[in-house]
Amino acid sequence: MLSAEENELLACVGPGTPAGEAMRRYWLPVGLSADLGERPQYVRVLGEDLVLFRTPGGEIGLMDAVCSHRGASLVYGCVEKAGLRCRYHGWLYDASGRCVEQPAEVSRAAREEKIRQRAYPTQELGGLVFAYMGPQPAPVLPRFDTLVRVDGTRKATVARTIACNYLQILENSMDPVHLPFVHGESIKVWAGIPEFTVEETEFGMRQVQYRPGPTPAERYVRSVFHILPFSRMVGIPASEDDFSTPTTIRTIWAVPIDDTNTIEFEVRYQPGVDGRKLDYKFESSPADFDVTLEVPFHQYRGAGTPRVAYPKFFGAQDQLMQLSQGPIAKREREHLRSSDRGVVMVRKLLRQAIEDVKAGKDPRGVIRGRPEQVINFDLEDHLVPVEPERAPA
């Protein structure tokens, strides 16, 4: 288990916090490219209130949501060719945050006044808008193969928002023992506790799960990648009777809104078959994640029984368990066992990233140079022959 102080170290993400400063060394998704239209968007990331917009010329700006003049919200501003204009007194900011116009001021000194709104650089990739919120120089935005491949179908979405700390979501993804208990009735291929291994990688860690296949001569192998600081890559489980269709790859970022709220951005990628693009239907809707606890478990004190209908959608099943742990799980009350080794490694990697940043070093997974490098992941989600040495005794 962690002490209360260690738990706070990993869970708190605001400006100046150790985990928050480590996360600001990575490119983080902050929006969907398709959603940037004529109006600016309010964005809250790592405890900061920001406004995101795209100019008619295609430049994307991400800056402090509060105008430097007199504190009005720029979320109500007007997007123009030159940038974002505050609706209160007309101050105009370009995409870099520089104030380029103060309409009511006519003196030379005022015109040359150097006002800069706190702003962050952005890039688009795979249908997402990424931002870098750390010190310059910025590292390279990693080009995951699922974000740049052109041999299939891709869709970027906001998968969900959830009222709990991001770390509960990361730990869930590296905990395969929960699968038969949380999802076993929904996805039969996950029935039974799997064997699994975990190992560190260049970008984080890899978990590989092994389950019995439909015949004694086969087994089902599934891998899940954790990519620092809060991403995961996994295949959508194949059906029990059809492993011929290529796995749909999910790349998911559990981005902290603040300490007790998280937004998940997701890019699903379906490879083509024989060079043909598939018209893959990207299921799930906000209604699938409609999980409300009548009495939140973390507030439960014995007055009545917390009741909620157990959801059928597997993503909502995870969400129910994560919500039940409270806004920030009380890890000082845990009793970990050997089956929690994936959870332990997630925490170890985050703690090491924090220590690296404190020491003035880039944390694991930050790339300098090689801007065009495509990063491939050996993602497994298929049946394989049982190896003799792994066959049941």
Buried (B, 14 or more C-beta within 10 A) or exposed (E): EBEEEBBBBBBBBBEEBBBBBBBBBBBBBBBBBEBBEEEBBEBBBBBBBBBBBBBEEEBBBBBBBBBBBEEBBBBBBBBBEBBBBBBBBBBBBBBBBBBBBBEEEEEEEEEEEEBBBBBBBBBBBBBBBBBBBBEEEBBBBBBBBBBBBEEBBBBBBBBBEBBBBBBBBBBBBBBBBBBBEBBBBBBEBBBEBBEBEBEBBEBBBBBBBBBBBEEEEBBBBBBBBBBBBBBBBBBBBBEEEEBEEBBBBBBBBBBBBBBBBBBBBBBBBBBBEEEEEBEBEEEBEEEBBEBEBEBBBBEEEEEEEEEBEEBEBBBBBBBBBBBBBBBBBEBEEEEEEEEBBBBBBBBEBBBBBBEBBEEEEBBBBBBEEEEEEEBEBEBBBBBEEBEEEEEEE
